[in-house]
Structures are given as structure tokens and as C-alpha cells.
């Protein structure tokens, strides 16, 4: 697998081109150079509205790493982690907060990543380009947050975790955008490119408050539990320009080995009582206030055949937003 890295403004964006859909995404990767990100990718990069009451903003991965230590079974396996060495850590490593997360230190809320009025954020986005047979190019736009606020069920908080990776993907066929995928929790939704709302010709998405799940429409989005017990909220809050904006340029740079880290980008689920942890039966499972941190982009089925993250017959590409 050959990896090529680029930067693009206004959001700093790392772009990787991974050739061959069948190539295992977890294998070690070598860096290379190629032409800049195709203009048609930047011109069709999603723009997103964060929730107007958001409290956990887009984060810089490099800053995040300065506040965590790699642990296995709650024991440190190295004194520190950096962009240069994280890829050498094992897949069962949890990047664990040095701070008490219940205190919500500034790096977790990442207010410095709040976009300005023009949609510029200091927090990097990550673009991954995957070339596939049949003239297909999947452009993944990954967004990182240092904290995920999971939501409340009957006013009881569940599912908080350190580290949060979400993504949208635009599929191109012979250079033309044909479909959009939006990740949300353990799944997501897919639409034809024509069906999506547009902002200056670019697909427009809505990012849920706290959970950062991606949706194609503003409003209330209930998920996972019956009787609308657990819902995300989205609206036309602060606009973030995504992978690129007007006049953005892309150029090759080196240094994306960190994306091959196959472990978890946050803490392991705490034992009961640690950091105030509690677990309660919800449906057929026990749900806890704090869950384990997520895996990163390398684990999101970049080589998928279907538009949806889970390559199976259940992938429906919607032709309208209704």
C-alpha cells in the first residue's frame, strides 16, 4: 500500500492515496509523493454545520497526543506518545488521558478549534483518497475530536469517551461525484450526490452536538434505542469548511505514519466508580457513563466496495432527503 500526504487550507488537511481496494488496510504503509489532490475532490468537499450549542470542538491530533499516555490493561507501556512513534504501538493500546476527564480540561473541550465566521478552524482535518477499479475514487474526510459526549437516556448520561473519529466520504466515478456517506455512531447513511443539500455546490452536512455524528439534515435524529429515548441534535450552527475551501491549494508533504495506528484513540472503559463510572442495564446490554475510546481512520473499511462503511447488502443509497 502506497501512502501520499498533502496539506490543504483553510483547514490543514492530510491526504493519503491508498491504491487497490483489496489491499489490507492494517498493513504497514510507506510514504510517497504524487500530484496534488485532484481539484474535483476539493471542489466537492463537504461543508458542515456544527451544533449551535456545541461544547466539544474539533481537535488537533498532535495536541491530543501530548495529553495522553499509551496503556494496556490500565498500565503504561511507554512514557509518552508522539506523531512520530504512535504507529509503532500495538493494536491493544489505549491512548489514555493524563488528566481527570471529569474536570473537562481545555484540551478535551478544544474551544481553540471552534471555526471562525468564514468556516476556518485551527483543528486539522484528514483526507484519505482510495483509488479503486472502475474509475472509482473514494475521498474520505475525517474529523477528530478529543472528547465525545454520548448523550442522555431518561436524563442519565451514557457513552462518553476520550477521542472521537467521524467521517464523511464522497465517491467519484471518473472524476464525477456520485454518492456521499455520512458516519454516525456504529453505522451511518448514504445518499446520491444529487440528493444532498448544497452550499456553493458542495454537499452540506450537519454534525450532532457532543456525539459528532454526521447527518444530511438538521433536526432531531434518534438512534439505537426504542421510543426515541436517545437522540442527537443538529442545526445550522457554526459552519466548518471541511477538507478545503475557496481557493484552497494542496501540496505534497511527508509524515502520515501516525494514521497506521490500529489501537484506540482514548481511554479504556473505566471500572465502576473510577472517575464516577457507573453502568446500568439498558435493553439487552449494560451501558456505562464512560466507554472505551475509538479506533482511527485505518479501521473504517477504507477499501469498501459499497458506499456504506459496512460492506453488505443492507447498504441503501438514498435518492432523497425525505
DAGIFEN-V479339 format. One record per helix or strand. SS is the DSSP state (~ for helix, > for strand). FROM is the first residue (numbers start at 1). TO is the last residue. If there is no record, write none. Layout:
BEGIN
ss:SS from:FROM to:TO
ss:SS from:FROM to:TO
END
This chain:
BEGIN
ss:> from:2 to:8
ss:> from:13 to:19
ss:> from:30 to:32
ss:~ from:39 to:43
ss:> from:47 to:50
ss:> from:58 to:58
ss:~ from:61 to:65
ss:> from:68 to:72
ss:> from:75 to:76
ss:~ from:86 to:88
ss:> from:94 to:97
ss:~ from:101 to:103
ss:~ from:106 to:109
ss:~ from:111 to:113
ss:> from:125 to:132
ss:> from:136 to:148
ss:> from:152 to:153
ss:> from:156 to:157
ss:> from:160 to:173
ss:> from:176 to:184
ss:> from:187 to:192
ss:~ from:193 to:195
ss:> from:198 to:199
ss:> from:202 to:207
ss:> from:214 to:215
ss:> from:219 to:222
ss:~ from:226 to:228
ss:> from:231 to:234
ss:> from:239 to:240
ss:> from:250 to:253
ss:~ from:257 to:260
ss:> from:264 to:264
ss:~ from:274 to:276
ss:> from:279 to:282
ss:> from:285 to:288
ss:> from:290 to:290
ss:~ from:297 to:299
ss:> from:317 to:318
END
